[in-house]
Amino acid sequence: MKEGSIIQARAKRVPFLKHYAVVVGSENDAQYVLHNTPFRGATVDSLEDFQSSRGQPVSVHETELTELDTAGLVERFQACDRPYRLFSFNCEHFIDCMREKPQTSPQLQLSLFLILLISMLLFLSMILR
């Protein structure tokens, strides 16, 4: 995988959600990824360790990050090194931060919308009995 590529993989505990990471550098033929996790925050893992807990990537995307060298990616990582917060700094927010884009989380927005919709339908079904 090309350095700076974004990996999309299945989330470990919630398989219908995706987890995102950025490929960075290699050492002794081992590649590494930068990502943001609930228990460790922004972190660096070997690609092997990342995949062992998530399986093979669902997809790999090249973005403007592939134009940066290792030092540039590490500099962005340091600027985005914040604790994980589900609503304000999850793995999608982290990727947006690395890309220097407005931080959003489409998965979170969709999940909250579905929870709200299901709650409303349950509430209406109780009222209309």
Rosetta blueprint (number, residue, H / E / L):
1 M L
2 K L
3 E L
4 G L
5 S L
6 I E
7 I E
8 Q E
9 A E
10 R E
11 A L
12 K L
13 R L
14 V L
15 P L
16 F L
17 L L
18 K E
19 H E
20 Y E
21 A E
22 V E
23 V E
24 V E
25 G E
26 S E
27 E E
28 N L
29 D L
30 A E
31 Q E
32 Y E
33 V E
34 L E
35 H E
36 N E
37 T E
38 P L
39 F L
40 R L
41 G E
42 A E
43 T E
44 V E
45 D E
46 S E
47 L H
48 E H
49 D H
50 F H
51 Q H
52 S H
53 S H
54 R H
55 G L
56 Q L
57 P L
58 V L
59 S E
60 V E
61 H E
62 E L
63 T L
64 E H
65 L H
66 T H
67 E H
68 L L
69 D L
70 T H
71 A H
72 G H
73 L H
74 V H
75 E H
76 R H
77 F H
78 Q H
79 A H
80 C L
81 D L
82 R L
83 P L
84 Y L
85 R E
86 L L
87 F L
88 S L
89 F E
90 N L
91 C H
92 E H
93 H H
94 F H
95 I H
96 D H
97 C H
98 M H
99 R L
100 E L
101 K L
102 P L
103 Q L
104 T L
105 S L
106 P H
107 Q H
108 L H
109 Q H
110 L H
111 S H
112 L H
113 F H
114 L H
115 I H
116 L H
117 L H
118 I H
119 S H
120 M H
121 L H
122 L H
123 F H
124 L H
125 S H
126 M H
127 I H
128 L L
129 R L
